[in-house]
Amino acid sequence: MRKSILAAVSMIALSATPALANNSTSAIDQKDQRNTALVTQVDSLLGSDSTVTQSGTDNTATITQRDDGVKPVVAGTRANTSEVTQSGTKNQAIVDQFSETGVDRANASKITQTGTQAIARVTQRDDGQRSTIEQGGTLQTATVVQGREKSGDTSYYNTSSVKQQGALNTADVSQLGRNGFSTVDQNGTALVANVRQSDTSNGNEATITQTGVSNNALANQTGNFNTGTIVQGGSLQKVVLNQSGNGNNGYAEQAGAMNVAQIDQIGNNNSSSSYQSGTEQFAQVTQTGNGNRSLLSQGGSKQKAYVTQSGNNNTSTVNQNGSVQYAELMQSGNNNTSFIAQTGTQTNWAYVTQSTNGNNSSVTQNGAGLLAVVRQ
């Protein structure tokens, strides 16, 4: 009897929608109690495919798929494909896909949720978007938006992968340009990851990996062919990575507790790497020139480092290991090299300013209460 009732529920959900489009297919398999699936596929010359499989109790899946009716670039191309597999209790999956501008590759969404009260939302426009969400645990939320409606075929071929385990994690991905790639992999509790790729961007790549408790990461990319990587473990960490030029590479890694790092890259072909392990450390790197290289490493507690590179082809290294150390480095000239190394405890200070060209500076301090100032 239960199978007969579930079949009736599925048919009711489908019958409430407009007729399925030409060549579209839909398959729904629901088990246990009070699961709901609603599939709408309309206005399609190409046809869309949907598959919904739900087990458990009170799961809900809503799929809406359509296209603009423009003849596909590649014959036989499907407009959209969607696959939702949910298990557990009170999970929600919402997929909205609209293919446009002469499709040569279908939009594709795959959502797999296991656990309790997970929410996944996918919105995809233009064509060739790929989204994969896999959530486990409790009270997870993932939102993916790729492409723009009526963009004139300028927001295609983006790929997003989100995988979350644990509890109370949130992932929010927005890729509005073309050829973007992002990966979010979180494992822990109350982790927050945000990826933003602008509507004018092309070929940007963002990777966020987090474990622990209450870590927060933001990768914000405009421009073209930038690469951003954020790795965090521990608790109460925060990283902000902003890239608005072309061909920049930003990397931030943190372990420990209450560390903060911010990397801003506005020029072209800059590279910045920040490593922090310890407690209450702060790192800020700003690159507005071209071809600059920055390496920053801090281990210990309550250290601060500021690096500003506004010239071209400058190289800087800051290495601090101890407690309550402070380093500030500014390079506004070209082809300068600076090295700062501080070890020990309690307030080693170093200030380096290079505003002319072709300078070389090296500061090494070991102990307590030292101060070095270099101006070139």
N, C-alpha and C positions, 0 to 999 in steps of 0.2 A: 504493500500500500504506500509506503514512504516514497518509493521510486516513482510511482504514478503521480503523487502529489507534487514532487519536485519537478517533474516534467511539465506539469501544468503551470507551475510558477514561471518556468523559463519561457514557455510559449506566451504567457500573458505579458511578460516583459518585452518580448520581441514584437508582439502584435500591437503594442502601444506606439510603436515607431512608424514612420513612413515606410513604404515598401523598399526593400533592399534594392540597390542599384544593379545595373546590368553587370553580370560576371562577378558579383561580390559573393563572398562566402562567410558564414558565421557558424561557429560550433560552441555550445555551452554545455558544461557538465557540472552540476551542482549536487552536493551531498550534505547530509545532516540537516540542520535547521535554519530557517529564516535567512538564507542567502538570497541576494538580489543581483541580477545582471540586466543591464539595459544597453543594447547595441543599436546604433543608428548609423546607417551607411547610405548616403543619398548623393544625387547630382553627379554621378560618376560615369564617364565613358570608359574608364580604365578598369574599374573594379577594385575593391578593397577586401582584405582578409582579416578576420578577427577570431580569436580563440579565447574563451574564458573558462577556467577550471577553478572551482572554489570548493574547499572542504572546511568543515568546522561550523561555526555559528555566527550569524549576523554579519557576514562579510558582504561588501557592496562593490560592484564594478560597473563603471559607466564608460562606454566607448562611443565616441562620435568621430566619424571619418567621412571626408568628402574631398572633391577636387573642383577646379574651375572649369572643367570641360574642355581644356585645350588639348589638342592631339599630342600624344607623347612623342618625345624625341626618338626614343628607342621603342620599336614596336613590341607590344606585349608587356610593357612595364606596368606593374600594379601601382595604384595610387598610394595606398597606405597598407601597412600590416601591423597588427597589434596582437599581443599575447599576454594575458594576465593569469597568473597562477597564485592563488591565495590559500593559505592554510592557517588555522587558528581561530581567533575570535575578534570580531569587530574591526577587521582591516578594511581599508577603503582604497580603491584605485580609480583614478579619473584620467582618461586619455582623450585628448582632442587634437586631431590631425587634419590638416588642410593642405593638399598638394596643389602647387600652382606652376605656371610659366613653362609648360611643356616638359613634363616629367621625364627624366632619363634614369632616375633611381628613386624607388619608393621611400617615403618616410616609414620608419620602423620603430616600434616601441615594445619593450619587453619588461614586465614588472613581475617580480617574484617576491612575495612577502610571506614570512613564516613568523608567527608570534602573536602578539596581542596589540590591538589598537594602533596599527601602523597606518600612515596616510601617505600615498604617493600620487603626485599630480604631474602629468606630462602634457605640454602644449607644443606642437610642432607645426611650422609653416614653411612655405616654399617647398623644396624637395630635397631628397637625399639625406635627411636628418636621421641620426641613430641615437637611441636612448636605451640604457639598461639600468634598471634599479633592482637591487636585491637587499631587502631589509630583514633583519631578524631581531628578536628581543621584544621590547615593550615601548610603546609610545614614541616611535620613530616618525619623523616627517621628512619627506624628500619632495622637492619641487624642481622641475626641469622645464625651461622655456628655450626653444631653439627656433631660429628663423623669425622672419617678420612677414606679416600678411601684406600683399600688394607692394612688395619691395622692389619689383622690377627685376627679379632673378639676381639679387645681390646678397642673399642670406642662406646659402645652401651648404650641404655636406658637413654639417657640424656633428660631432660625436661626444656623447656624455656617458660616463659610467659612475654610478653611485652604489656603494656597498656599505651598509651600516649594521653593526651588531651592538648589543648592550641595551641601554635605555635612555630615552629622552634626548636622542641625538637629532640634529637638524642639518640638512644639506639643502642649499638653494643655489641653483645653477642657471645662469642666463647667458646664452650664446647667440648673439643677434647678427653677427657678421657671417663670414663663410670660412670653411675649412678649419674651424676651431676644434680643439680637442681638450677634454678635461676628465680628470679622474679624482673622485673623492672616496676615500676608504677610511671609515671611522670605526673605532672599537672602544667602548667605554661608556661613560655617563655624562649627559649634558654637554656634549661636544657640538660646536657650531662651525660649519664650513660654508663659505660663500665664494662663488666664482662669477665674475662679471667680464664678459667680452663684448665690446661695443659693436654697434651696427656698422661701423666703418672698418672693423678689424678683419684681418685675413691671416690664417695660418698660425694663430696663437695656441700655445699649449700650457695648461695649468694642471698641477698635481698637488693634492692635499692629502696628507696621511697623518692621522691623529689617533693617539691612544691616551687613556687616562681619564681625568675628570675636569670638566668645565674649561676646556681649551677652546680658543676662538681663532679662526683663520679667515683672511680675506685675500683673494687674488683678483686684482682689477687690471684688465688689459685692454688698451686701445693700441692702434698702430698695427704693425705686421710682423709676423714670425718671431714673436717674443716667447720666451720659455720661463715659466715660474714654478718653483717647487717649494713646498712648505712641509716640514716634518716636525711634529711635536709629540712629546711624551711627558708624562707627569701631570701637573694640575695647575689650573689658573694661568695658563700661558696665553700669549696673544701675539699674532704676527699679521702685519698689513704689508702687502706687496703691491705697489702701483707701477705699471709699465705703460708708457704712452709713446714711446719711440718705436724704432724698428730694430729687430735683431738683438734685443737685449736678453741677458740671462741673469735671473735672480734666484738665489737659493737661501733659505733660512731654516735652520735646524735648532730645536730647543729641547732640553731635558732638564727636569728639576721642577721648580715651582715659582710662579709669579714673575716669570721673565717676559719681557716685551721687546719686540723687534719690528722696525719699520724700514722698508727699502723702497725708495722712490727713484725710478729710472725714466728720464724724460728725453734723453738724447738717443743716439744710435750706437749699436754694437758695444754696449757697456756690459760689464760682468761684475756681479757682486755676490759674495758668499758670507753668511753670518752664522756663527756657531756659538751657542750659549748653553752652558751646563752649570747648574747651581741654583741660586735663589735671588730673586729681586734684582735681576740684571736688566740693563736697558741698552739697546743698540739702535742707532739711526744712521742710515746711509742714504745720501742724496746725490744722484748723478744726473747732471743736466748737460754735460758735454758729450763727446763722442770717443769711443774706443778706450774708455777708462776701465781700470781693474782695481777691485777692492776685496780684501780678505780680512775678516774680523773674527777674532776668537776670544771668548771670555769663559773662564772657569772660576768658580768661587761664589762670592755673594756681594750684592749691592754695588756692582761695577757699572760704569756708564762709558759709552764710547759714541762719539759723533764724527762722522766722516762726510765731507762735502767735496765733491769733484765737479767743477763747472768748466774746467778747461778740457783739453783733448789729450788722449794717450797718456794719462797719468796712471801711476801704480802706487797703491798703498797697502800696507800690512799693519794691523793692530792686534797685538797679542797680550792679553791681560789674564793673570792667574793669581788670585789672592783674595783680598777683601777691600772694599771701599776704594777702588781705583777709578781714575778719571782720565780719559784721553780725548782730545779734540784735534782734528786734522782737517785743514782746508787747502785745497789745491785748485787755484783758478788760472794758473799758467798752463803750459803744454810740456809734455814729455818729462814730467817730474817723477821722482821716486822717493817714497817715504816709508820708513820702518820704525815702528814703536813696539817695544817689548817691556812689560812691567810685571814683576813678580814680587811677592811679599804681602804684607798686610798693612792696612790703615793708610790710605790716601797717598799713593804715588800720583803725581800730576805730570802731564805732558801736553804741550800745546805746539803744534807745528802749522805754519802758514807758508805756502809756496805760491807766490803770485807772479813770478817771472818764469822763464823757460829753462828746461834742461838741468834742474837742480837735483841734488841727491842728499837725503837727510836720514840719519840713523840715531835713534834714542833707545838706550837700554838702561833700565833702572831696576834695582833689587834692594829691597829694604823697606823703610817706612818714612813717610813725611818728605819725600824727595819732590823736586819740581824742576822741569826742564822746559825751556821756551826756545823755539827755533823759528826765525823769520827769514825767508829768502825771496 
